[in-house]
């Protein structure tokens, strides 16, 4: 007879084993590769005319960079119950021309632990579509407060009670976007030829994809999906690449399958990121590689990358570089960069001042260091850190006092612009750029005398900045924006 203590021990041991397998680098990587093959072998051939758009951050792991030119950033939290939102920090308006030009897109994401569709795809994107659809129909007097015309959710995932509550919140979300005056419904209606954005959901096993597979051989057929001619829609194909599985149970592929394996990669990746993963995919494809060997491979790749970064002596270390105004440039600095003599000379030949936010970037020059540090200012603040975001509030006044003379009316017209960068290019650097836009520019981004600032002004500058940076998913954290707001509203 098995004692209760022994029984409890065996259950706890099973849970520990499952947790270990769930965190395994090998299981995660092989699960990602399996799901990526579903995307490449089944989904893309079925929608060959629609561009693939990985949804950051998770979707990037499943998409070979050769497959896409843009990304999206729809967060699941904007679709959580009672938090339904149209985020003005994550506008995703760079997708609108792509939708108009191609007649549709495929957004790629995954979900974990037994769910079929992530909230980002089942609710966040549908809400985004509904708000934009409403703007279009309002512009031609066709909405008539019937929001069921514009909101579509997967009925098997979102219950009707929740759908009805989202419908009731739509007018508030639409009003909030209208106040910002950053998008015109009639222009959008013309851009889309009067067609509405229509989410369509697919995932492994979904009925829409069944016609692409021979039921006897399992091989893909040549069927291609086409938008029905009688439907005035622009399809947004919302693709969940992971399939439903209980943690630590599905081992039929030669490894333990982890649903939504790419989620929270900081907890399992040992520093590996999607770019490094796909750049070295041949080293991760082998099922026979052990856990230890894979971890060693990642360590070697990170060491080689760090050596390459630290030795960079060109402006490529700050790519992508974007001109915000003629006086302000935005960059992304590589972690661990050492700014030596050669790179210093190149920077100072092109910029009056370089403001860096990074905990790992260092300045290493052989002479005139004190003079150079007046022009290359490194702040030990890191994007993605809540502590740094809060500390930014105390850093902004000092930075502004350094930069403010640059915007004086009597400054030389030939003076070089300022470069502002951080380790992500989307958080700390955006905060400083936003502060300067609010302080020294009008809403058309013409230089002006220091302005009085309120929350609407800040939000309008931010939304314009997000739209301006079409190739980047600008996403300053709430804590970062709070620091900017506090500084601007009190000065």
TATAMO-V318381 format. One record per backbone hydrogen bond with DSSP energy under -1.0 kcal/mol. CO is the residue of the C=O (numbers start at 0). NH is the residue of the N-H. Records with the same first field share a line. If there is no record, write none. Layout:
BEGIN
CO->NH + NH
END
This chain:
BEGIN
2->6
3->7
4->8
5->9
6->10
7->11
8->12
9->13
10->14
11->15
12->16
13->17
14->18
15->19
16->20
17->21
18->22
23->27
24->28
25->29
26->30
27->31
28->32
29->33
30->34
31->35
32->36
33->37
34->38
35->39
36->40
37->41 + 42
38->43
42->46
45->224
46->49
50->105
52->107
53->71
54->58
57->60
58->61
63->66
71->55
74->77
75->78
77->84
79->82
91->94
92->95
94->98
95->99
96->100
97->101
98->102
104->236
105->52
106->238
107->54
108->240
117->120 + 121
118->122 + 123
119->124
122->126
123->127
124->128
125->129
126->130
127->131
128->132
129->133
130->134
131->135
132->136
133->137
134->138
136->141
137->140
142->145
144->146
145->148
146->149 + 150
153->156 + 157
158->162
159->163
160->164
161->165
162->166
163->167
164->168
165->169
168->172
169->173
170->174
171->175
172->176
173->177
174->178
183->187
184->188
185->189
186->190
187->191
188->193
189->192
191->194
195->233
197->235
199->237
201->239
202->205
205->208
206->209
208->211
209->212
211->220
213->217
218->213
227->230
230->232
231->195
233->197
234->104
235->199
236->106
237->201
238->108
245->248
249->256
250->253
257->260
259->262
263->266
264->267 + 268
268->271
272->276
273->277
274->278
275->279
277->280
279->282
280->283 + 284
285->288
289->293
290->294
291->295
292->296
293->297
294->298
295->299
296->300
297->301
298->302
299->303
300->304
301->305
302->306
303->307
304->308
305->309
306->310
308->311
313->316
314->317
315->318
316->333
317->331
321->329
326->417
327->323 + 324
328->419
329->321
333->336
336->361
337->339
338->363
339->343
340->344
341->345
342->346
343->347
344->348
346->349 + 350
352->418
353->376
354->420
355->378
361->338
367->371
368->372
371->374 + 375
374->353
376->355
378->357 + 380
381->384
384->388
385->389
386->390
387->391
389->392
390->393 + 394
391->395
394->398
395->399
396->400
397->401
398->402
399->403
402->405
403->406
404->407
407->410
411->414
416->351
417->328
418->354
419->330
420->356
421->332
426->430
427->431
428->432
429->433
430->434
431->435
432->436
433->437
434->438
435->439
436->440
439->447
441->444
445->441
453->457
454->458
455->459
456->460
457->461
458->462
459->463
460->464
461->465
462->466
463->467
464->468
467->469
468->471
471->473
476->480
477->481
478->482
479->483
480->484
481->485
482->486
483->487
484->488
END
